[in-house]
Amino acid sequence: MPPTIHNFDIHQARHDFATLNPDWRANIQEAFALIDTQNAGSLSAREWPFALQALGFTLPKPETYTLLCAHGVPPEDFDPHGAGPSAPPQQCPPVRLRITRDVFEAIAAWLIARRDPAEEADAAWRLFDPRNTGRITVDGLRAVCQEVNSPMSEPELKRMVEALDLTGKGWVSKDEFMDMARGAVRDRRT
C-alpha cells in the first residue's frame, strides 16, 4: 500500500531529501523541472500532482489538497489587503496556492523513503507481464519499450533478457525479476 499523508512531517521530509541517494534527488529535481516550464520555482495547485506522477506517485485529490493547504504559498501577485486597507486580510484561495521547489522535494522524498519495495517490484512485474504468463520475453519487453516510447535494438532487448535469465531458458521468471528488483531497490537507497 502506498504511503498516505496522514502522518506527513515537513521537517522529517526535508531530512529525507537531504539523506536521499543523489540519483533520487536528481530524479525529484528533474520531475519538478519537467512541470515547471516557466521556471517559476513553484508549481500551481493543478501542476504539482503531475510532477508527483512523474515519480510514480498518484495521490488521491484530498491528500494533494491537504498538502497544498498546509504547505502551499500564495503567488507573488496575491495581495491579502486587496479588498482595501480597512478590510481584514484575506486568505489566499487554495486554488491559487503554489508548491515551492523545496516543499515539493521534501514531499517527494518523504514518499520515496516510505515506498514498499516488494509492492513496487510486484507492480513493475505486472507492467512487464500484463497477460500473467509468468515470464518476460524479448517480445514482451519490446512491447513495453514501444508503449513508453523508448525503442531499443533487438540485440539490446536480448541482452537484457539474457542478463536476468539465469538458466538460459530464453525468458525471465518472476523469481528472477524479483531478485533483480530487490537488488536494484536496495542499491538505489544506499
SVG drawing of the C-alpha trace seen along z (x, -y; Angstrom):
<svg xmlns="http://www.w3.org/2000/svg" viewBox="-13 -51 38 74">
<polyline fill="none" stroke="black" stroke-width="0.4" points="0.0,0.0 1.4,-3.4 2.2,-5.8 -0.5,-8.3 0.0,-11.8 -1.9,-11.5 1.4,-11.5 3.4,-13.8 6.0,-15.8 7.7,-18.6 10.8,-18.6 11.3,-14.8 10.6,-15.1 13.3,-17.7 15.7,-15.4 14.6,-12.5 15.5,-14.7 18.9,-15.6 19.8,-11.9 18.3,-10.5 20.5,-8.9 21.9,-11.6 20.2,-9.8 16.8,-10.0 17.4,-13.7 18.2,-14.3 15.1,-12.4 12.9,-14.6 14.5,-17.8 14.0,-16.6 10.3,-15.9 9.9,-19.4 11.7,-21.0 9.7,-18.9 6.5,-20.5 7.9,-24.0 8.2,-25.0 8.0,-28.7 10.9,-28.4 8.7,-29.9 10.4,-28.0 6.9,-26.7 4.1,-24.6 0.4,-25.5 -2.3,-23.6 -3.0,-21.8 0.6,-21.2 2.2,-19.7 0.3,-16.4 1.6,-15.8 5.2,-16.2 4.5,-13.6 3.1,-11.3 6.3,-11.7 7.9,-10.0 5.3,-7.2 3.0,-8.7 -0.7,-9.3 -2.1,-10.7 -5.8,-11.0 -7.1,-14.5 -8.0,-15.0 -4.3,-14.3 -2.9,-16.7 -5.4,-19.3 -4.4,-18.8 -0.7,-19.1 -1.3,-22.2 -3.3,-23.9 -0.7,-23.1 2.4,-23.8 1.4,-25.9 2.3,-29.6 0.4,-32.4 1.6,-33.5 3.6,-36.7 0.7,-38.7 -1.6,-37.8 -2.4,-40.8 -4.0,-39.9 -5.1,-43.5 -6.7,-43.6 -10.1,-44.5 -8.8,-47.8 -6.9,-49.0 -9.8,-48.9 -10.9,-45.3 -9.4,-42.4 -6.6,-40.5 -7.8,-37.8 -6.6,-34.3 -5.3,-33.1 -7.8,-30.7 -6.3,-27.2 -6.7,-27.0 -4.1,-29.8 -1.6,-28.4 1.7,-27.1 4.1,-24.4 7.7,-25.6 10.6,-23.6 11.9,-22.8 8.5,-21.7 8.0,-19.6 11.4,-18.0 10.5,-17.3 7.1,-15.7 8.6,-13.6 11.5,-12.4 9.1,-11.6 7.0,-9.5 10.1,-7.8 11.5,-7.0 8.2,-5.2 7.8,-3.1 7.3,0.6 10.0,2.2 8.2,5.5 4.9,3.8 6.8,1.7 8.6,4.8 5.3,6.6 3.7,3.6 6.7,3.5 6.4,7.2 2.7,6.7 3.8,4.0 6.2,6.4 3.8,9.4 0.3,7.9 -1.2,11.2 0.0,13.0 2.1,15.6 4.7,15.8 7.5,14.8 9.1,11.8 10.2,12.4 12.0,10.3 8.6,9.7 7.1,8.6 10.0,6.3 9.8,4.8 6.1,4.1 6.7,2.3 9.5,0.2 7.3,-0.7 4.5,-1.6 6.7,-4.0 8.3,-5.3 11.7,-4.1 12.8,-2.0 15.6,0.5 17.5,2.5 16.9,6.3 20.4,7.1 19.8,4.7 16.5,6.4 18.1,9.9 21.0,8.8 18.5,7.5 16.6,10.8 19.8,12.9 21.2,10.9 18.3,11.9 17.6,15.3 19.8,17.3 19.1,20.8 19.2,20.0 15.6,20.8 15.1,17.6 12.8,15.7 12.8,14.2 10.8,15.8 9.1,13.8 11.6,15.0 14.5,13.8 12.8,10.5 12.0,10.0 15.6,10.9 16.8,8.2 14.3,5.7 15.1,6.2 18.8,5.7 18.0,2.6 15.9,1.1 18.5,1.8 21.2,0.2 19.1,-3.0 18.5,-3.5 22.2,-3.5"/>
</svg>
